[in-house]
Amino acid sequence: MKHTSPFCERGSMRVIILGTGALGCLFAARLAPHAEVWVLGTWREGVAALQREGVRVHEADHIWRASVRAADDPAAVPVSDIALVLVKSYQTERAAAWAARRLAPDGLAVTLQNGLDNGARLIATIGEERVAIGVTFEGATLLGPGEVRHAGRGPTYIGIHPAMASRARAFVSLLREAGFEVHATRDIEGMLWDKAVVNAAINPLTALWRVPNGELLTHADRRSLLAALARETVTVARARGVALPSPDPVAHVKAVCRATASNRSSMLQDVERGRPTEIDSINGVIVAEGRRLGVPTPVNEVVWRLVRGIR
């Protein structure tokens, strides 16, 4: 029997958010008043907290809570319209398999993860016509299971191509209803590399020095390394033929540091908790792509190996 999308049946979306971390909690909380939201993850303490108390969000001037549904078993989640993938990059293959099991036939998987290689891995499992690649500049810090600090607002971009344009635009509209600044774009590669410039510069340095984003601007040596990482990444992107939206990428990285000054980057949070980092999907991919294109990336390679060497 042919399945009818829950979106068509109910007139509202059912969204699975894969990931119980900072961004997973933030997006779940903001979407919950506007859709049926499920959070699916493997962190049992996080899932239990969400089931018991929902998401607790700390804003700059107030704290609020949102009720969500949560599970650690994909079989417990109903078939859904959207699978929003917000797991760590090294968990993408499992998330892709879970999303493929729980998406409606006309459903859409959307990645807003850090890193340059997640979209290809989702497409390999789910299919190009059912995957939208996106980028978000929202800043969030996980305070504990089910508890997040919204550390900085920023735009989100969703890539659109003809095979899934209507579904992607419907999700863009939902995100806007939830209060996010969202843009649909046909040039998501440019936005991916724009975010990669930011991530490659900020994340490893905050992880190595154990400081929030704003502290990278407080010392000349820190600013120098920040700029060197950004410039190397820009050189690789341009060698690939990518048109970056930021006219001055170094100034853009510094502006992000200022706008998210109190944010503790996801890589810093991983290091502080003794967890694996996403360094391979950020600086590691830049180093590999630089080698392929004949572009030297010595600063990216050093910080990539330094972060990999943290125990």
C-alpha positions as CSV (number, residue, x, y, z in Angstrom):
1,M,0.0,0.0,0.0
2,K,1.4,3.4,-0.9
3,H,2.3,5.6,2.1
4,T,1.0,9.1,2.2
5,S,3.2,11.7,3.8
6,P,2.2,12.7,7.3
7,F,2.6,16.3,6.2
8,C,-0.2,15.7,3.7
9,E,-2.4,13.9,6.2
10,R,-2.1,16.3,9.1
11,G,-1.4,19.6,7.5
12,S,1.7,20.0,9.7
13,M,5.1,18.6,9.6
14,R,6.6,15.8,11.7
15,V,10.3,16.4,12.2
16,I,12.9,14.0,13.5
17,I,16.0,15.8,14.9
18,L,19.0,13.4,14.9
19,G,21.3,14.5,17.7
20,T,20.9,15.5,21.4
21,G,23.7,18.0,21.5
22,A,23.6,21.8,21.6
23,L,22.2,22.5,18.2
24,G,19.9,19.5,18.3
25,C,18.4,20.8,21.5
26,L,18.1,24.4,20.2
27,F,16.4,23.5,17.0
28,A,14.1,21.1,18.8
29,A,13.0,23.7,21.3
30,R,12.4,26.4,18.7
31,L,10.5,24.0,16.3
32,A,8.4,22.3,19.0
33,P,5.5,24.9,19.0
34,H,5.2,24.7,15.2
35,A,5.6,21.0,14.4
36,E,5.5,17.5,15.9
37,V,9.2,17.2,17.0
38,W,11.0,14.0,17.8
39,V,14.6,13.9,19.0
40,L,16.5,10.7,18.2
41,G,19.9,10.0,19.7
42,T,22.2,7.5,21.4
43,W,23.1,9.6,24.4
44,R,20.9,8.0,27.0
45,E,21.2,10.7,29.6
46,G,20.3,13.3,27.0
47,V,17.3,11.3,25.7
48,A,16.1,10.7,29.3
49,A,16.3,14.4,30.2
50,L,14.3,15.4,27.1
51,Q,11.7,12.8,27.9
52,R,11.4,13.9,31.5
53,E,11.7,17.7,31.2
54,G,11.9,18.7,27.6
55,V,14.6,21.3,26.5
56,R,15.7,24.1,28.8
57,V,17.1,27.0,26.8
58,H,19.1,29.8,28.3
59,E,18.9,33.1,26.3
60,A,20.8,36.2,27.1
61,D,18.0,37.6,29.3
62,H,15.7,34.7,30.2
63,I,15.3,31.0,30.4
64,W,12.5,29.0,28.8
65,R,11.5,25.4,28.3
66,A,9.9,23.4,25.4
67,S,8.3,20.0,25.5
68,V,9.6,17.5,22.9
69,R,9.3,13.8,22.2
70,A,12.6,11.8,22.4
71,A,13.8,8.2,21.8
72,D,17.1,6.3,21.5
73,D,15.5,3.7,19.2
74,P,14.5,4.6,15.6
75,A,11.7,2.0,15.8
76,A,10.0,4.1,18.4
77,V,9.8,7.2,16.1
78,P,6.9,7.5,13.6
79,V,7.5,8.0,9.9
80,S,8.3,11.6,9.4
81,D,8.5,14.4,6.8
82,I,11.9,15.8,7.7
83,A,15.0,14.3,9.3
84,L,17.2,17.2,10.5
85,V,20.7,15.8,11.0
86,L,22.7,17.5,13.7
87,V,25.0,14.7,15.0
88,K,28.7,14.9,15.0
89,S,30.3,14.3,11.6
90,Y,31.8,10.9,12.7
91,Q,28.2,9.7,13.5
92,T,26.8,10.6,10.1
93,E,26.7,7.1,8.6
94,R,24.5,5.8,11.5
95,A,22.3,8.9,11.4
96,A,21.8,8.4,7.6
97,A,20.8,4.8,8.2
98,W,18.3,5.9,10.9
99,A,16.9,8.7,8.8
100,A,16.4,6.3,5.8
101,R,14.4,4.0,8.0
102,R,12.1,6.7,9.4
103,L,11.6,9.1,6.5
104,A,8.4,9.1,4.5
105,P,8.9,8.1,0.8
106,D,8.7,11.8,-0.1
107,G,10.5,12.9,3.1
108,L,13.7,15.0,3.2
109,A,16.9,14.7,5.2
110,V,18.5,18.0,5.9
111,T,22.1,18.4,7.3
112,L,23.2,21.5,9.1
113,Q,26.3,19.7,10.5
114,N,29.8,21.1,10.7
115,G,32.2,19.8,8.1
116,L,32.5,19.5,4.3
117,D,31.8,15.8,3.8
118,N,28.4,15.1,5.5
119,G,26.2,15.7,2.5
120,A,27.9,13.2,0.3
121,R,27.6,10.5,3.0
122,L,23.9,11.2,3.5
123,I,23.3,11.1,-0.3
124,A,25.1,7.7,-0.5
125,T,22.5,6.2,1.9
126,I,19.3,8.2,1.2
127,G,19.7,9.4,-2.4
128,E,20.3,12.8,-3.8
129,E,16.7,13.7,-4.4
130,R,15.9,13.2,-0.7
131,V,18.8,15.2,0.8
132,A,19.2,18.9,1.3
133,I,22.6,20.3,2.4
134,G,22.6,23.3,4.7
135,V,24.7,25.5,6.8
136,T,23.9,27.3,10.1
137,F,25.7,30.0,11.9
138,E,23.6,29.7,15.1
139,G,25.8,29.4,18.2
140,A,24.9,27.1,21.0
141,T,26.6,25.6,24.1
142,L,25.4,22.4,25.7
143,L,25.2,23.0,29.5
144,G,24.0,19.5,30.4
145,P,21.5,16.8,29.3
146,G,18.6,18.6,27.6
147,E,20.0,22.0,28.6
148,V,21.5,24.5,26.1
149,R,22.7,28.1,26.1
150,H,21.8,30.0,22.9
151,A,25.1,31.8,22.6
152,G,24.7,33.7,19.3
153,R,22.2,34.2,16.5
154,G,23.2,33.7,12.9
155,P,21.7,32.9,9.5
156,T,20.9,29.4,8.3
157,Y,21.1,28.5,4.6
158,I,19.4,25.5,2.9
159,G,20.5,24.3,-0.5
160,I,17.7,23.9,-3.1
161,H,17.8,21.8,-6.2
162,P,14.8,21.0,-8.5
163,A,14.3,17.4,-7.4
164,M,13.3,18.5,-3.9
165,A,12.7,22.2,-4.1
166,S,9.1,22.2,-2.8
167,R,9.9,20.1,0.2
168,A,13.0,22.1,1.0
169,R,11.1,25.4,0.7
170,A,8.4,24.1,3.0
171,F,11.0,23.3,5.6
172,V,12.6,26.8,5.2
173,S,9.1,28.3,5.9
174,L,8.8,26.2,9.0
175,L,12.2,27.3,10.3
176,R,11.2,30.9,9.7
177,E,8.0,30.4,11.7
178,A,10.2,29.1,14.5
179,G,12.1,32.4,14.5
180,F,15.2,31.4,12.6
181,E,16.8,33.6,9.9
182,V,16.8,31.2,7.0
183,H,17.7,31.6,3.3
184,A,17.1,29.1,0.4
185,T,20.0,29.1,-2.0
186,R,21.1,27.3,-5.2
187,D,24.8,27.9,-4.3
188,I,25.1,25.9,-1.1
189,E,28.8,25.0,-1.9
190,G,29.7,28.6,-1.5
191,M,28.0,28.8,1.9
192,L,29.5,25.4,3.0
193,W,33.0,26.8,2.3
194,D,32.2,30.1,3.9
195,K,31.3,28.2,7.0
196,A,34.4,26.0,6.6
197,V,36.6,29.1,6.7
198,V,34.9,30.1,10.0
199,N,35.1,26.6,11.5
200,A,38.6,25.8,10.4
201,A,39.9,29.0,12.0
202,I,37.8,29.2,15.2
203,N,37.2,25.6,16.3
204,P,40.7,24.1,16.5
205,L,42.1,27.2,18.2
206,T,39.4,27.4,20.8
207,A,39.9,23.7,21.4
208,L,43.6,23.9,21.8
209,W,43.6,27.0,24.0
210,R,40.4,26.1,25.9
211,V,38.8,29.5,25.4
212,P,35.5,30.9,24.1
213,N,35.3,32.4,20.6
214,G,35.8,36.0,21.6
215,E,39.1,35.3,23.3
216,L,40.7,34.5,19.9
217,L,40.7,38.3,19.3
218,T,42.4,39.3,22.5
219,H,46.0,38.6,21.6
220,A,48.1,39.4,18.5
221,D,49.4,35.8,18.2
222,R,45.9,34.4,18.3
223,R,44.7,36.8,15.7
224,S,47.6,36.0,13.5
225,L,46.9,32.2,13.5
226,L,43.1,32.8,13.1
227,A,43.8,34.8,10.0
228,A,46.4,32.3,8.6
229,L,43.9,29.4,8.9
230,A,41.2,31.4,7.2
231,R,43.4,32.5,4.3
232,E,44.6,29.0,3.7
233,T,41.0,27.7,3.6
234,V,40.0,30.5,1.2
235,T,42.9,29.6,-1.1
236,V,41.7,25.9,-1.3
237,A,38.1,27.0,-1.9
238,R,39.1,29.3,-4.7
239,A,41.3,26.6,-6.3
240,R,38.1,24.4,-6.3
241,G,36.3,27.2,-8.2
242,V,34.1,28.1,-5.2
243,A,32.8,31.6,-5.1
244,L,32.8,32.7,-1.5
245,P,30.1,35.1,-0.4
246,S,32.2,37.0,2.0
247,P,34.4,39.7,0.3
248,D,36.9,39.7,3.2
249,P,36.9,36.2,4.8
250,V,39.3,37.2,7.6
251,A,37.1,40.1,8.6
252,H,34.1,37.7,8.4
253,V,35.8,35.2,10.8
254,K,36.6,38.0,13.3
255,A,33.0,39.3,13.1
256,V,31.8,35.8,13.9
257,C,34.1,35.7,16.9
258,R,32.7,39.0,18.2
259,A,29.1,38.0,17.5
260,T,29.5,34.6,19.4
261,A,32.1,35.9,21.9
262,S,30.7,33.8,24.8
263,N,30.2,30.7,22.8
264,R,32.4,27.7,23.5
265,S,32.8,26.0,20.1
266,S,31.5,22.5,19.6
267,M,35.1,21.3,19.2
268,L,36.1,22.9,22.5
269,Q,33.0,21.3,24.2
270,D,34.1,17.9,22.8
271,V,37.6,18.2,24.0
272,E,36.4,19.3,27.5
273,R,34.2,16.2,27.7
274,G,36.9,13.9,26.4
275,R,34.9,13.0,23.3
276,P,36.1,12.6,19.7
277,T,36.2,15.9,17.7
278,E,35.1,16.7,14.1
279,I,38.6,17.8,13.2
280,D,38.9,15.3,10.3
281,S,35.7,16.7,8.6
282,I,36.9,20.3,9.1
283,N,40.6,20.9,8.9
284,G,41.4,17.4,7.7
285,V,39.2,17.7,4.6
286,I,40.8,21.1,3.9
287,V,44.3,19.5,4.1
288,A,43.3,16.6,1.9
289,E,41.7,18.9,-0.7
290,G,44.7,21.1,-0.6
291,R,46.9,18.2,-1.4
292,R,44.6,17.1,-4.3
293,L,44.7,20.6,-5.8
294,G,48.4,21.3,-5.1
295,V,47.6,24.1,-2.5
296,P,49.9,24.1,0.6
297,T,48.0,24.2,3.9
298,P,50.7,24.0,6.5
299,V,48.8,25.8,9.3
300,N,45.7,23.7,8.8
301,E,47.8,20.6,8.9
302,V,49.5,21.6,12.1
303,V,46.3,22.3,14.0
304,W,44.7,19.2,12.5
305,R,47.4,17.0,13.9
306,L,47.5,18.9,17.2
307,V,43.8,18.4,17.8
308,R,44.0,14.8,16.7
309,G,46.8,14.3,19.3
310,I,44.7,15.6,22.2
311,R,44.0,12.8,24.7
